[in-house]
Amino acid sequence: MTLKRILYAEDEPLIQAVAKLALEKVGGFEVLICNSGAEALEKVAAFAPDLILLDVVMPGLDGPATLQRLRLDPATSAIPVVFLTANAQPGEVAQYKSLGAMDVVAKPFNPMTLAAQIRAIWDNA
């Protein structure tokens, strides 16, 4: 399957804008930005993403809790998830992967290489 559609849940407007630009203009992806984990859960079915990017630290429903809810719903349980976080020490990365994340991208990310990073994670899955 080809990676085309990405849903990204991120509560920080500047990071949203940079990531959307990087993924759409550099990567050629179709991107839906959600401001929270709750919004991602509301919009995921209609958008039908190939991949979900989740910020780990968000108010309300954080990334790990959002992933947990996605996995409980048969319609979204198989969608691959990648966390984006500043908390990317090896122990934390292992914990996120144990929750079912495909991989972790460290923040701050390089906008010029973000799309290639995501594509490499997808291709190596």
N, C-alpha and C positions, 0 to 999 in steps of 0.2 A: 504494500500500500504506500502511496506517495503522501508525504507530509505537506498539507496545503493550508489547513485551518487551525489556528491556535487561539485558545481562550486564555487570557492572562488576568488573574485576580491580583490586584495591587492597589493599596490605599494611598500611595504617594503620587500626586498629580505629575510632578516632574519626571519621576521614573516611568510612569505610564506613557507619557509623551515620547520620551527617548526610546523606550522599548518598542512602542508601536511604530515609530519612524524607522528604527533599525530593522525590525522584523518585516515590515511591509516594503520599504524602499530598497534596503540592501538584500533582504532574503526573499522577497517576492511572495510572502505569505499573506493570507487574509487573517486579520487579527481582530478579535473582540476584546475590549478592555472592560473589566468589571471592577468596581470600587471596593468590593468586599467578597468574602467567602459566601455570604448569604446571596449576594447578587449573582455570583457565579453559579450557585446551585439553581437559582431561578431561571437563568438563561442558557444553561448548558444543553438542555435537550433540544431547544429550538435552533441553536447555532450548530450543533453536531460537530464539535471540533475533533481533529485527529489527535491533538495533544493539548494538555492543560498545563499552564505555568501557574504556580502558586507562590505568592509571597508567604514566608513563614509567619512573620509577625504582622498581624492585622487586628484592628479592634473588633470586638464581637467574636465572630467565627474565624479563628486563625487558620493558617495553611494546613497543619496536621489534622485539625478537626474537620476542615472542609474535605480533605482527602478521605477521611473516615466515612463521611456522609456519602461521597461519590461512590465508594466501594460497596455501600449497603444497597444502592439502587441498581437493579439489574441493567437498566438502560445506560448507566454511566460507569459500571464497575470495571469495564475492560479498557477505558480510555487511559492511555499512558499519562502520568503526571511527573513534572519536573519542578522541584522547588528552586526559587531564587531567594537567596538570603545572605546577609552579612555574617550569619552564624554558620560558617562553613569549615569548622575544624574537623579533623578526621572522625572524631567520636560523634560529632553532631551529624555529619554526612551519613555515617553508618546507621545512626538512629533513624534518620529520614528514610533511608533505603529499607530499613526493617519495617517501616510503616507502609511500604508499598510504592515508594517513589522510584521512578526509573533512574533518576540522577539528581544532582544538585549543581546549580550554577551560582558561583560566588558573586556577591555584590561588593563593591561596584563592578559592573560588567563593562566591557568595551563595546560601545554601540556598533563599531565597524566589524566586530567578530562575533557578536551575539548570535546572529542567524546561523553562521557556520558552526558555532558551538552546539546550538540546538539541533541542527541537521546531523552533526556527528553523533550526538546522543541517540537520535532517532535511528540512524543507519547502523549503529552498533548494538541495538536492542535485540 
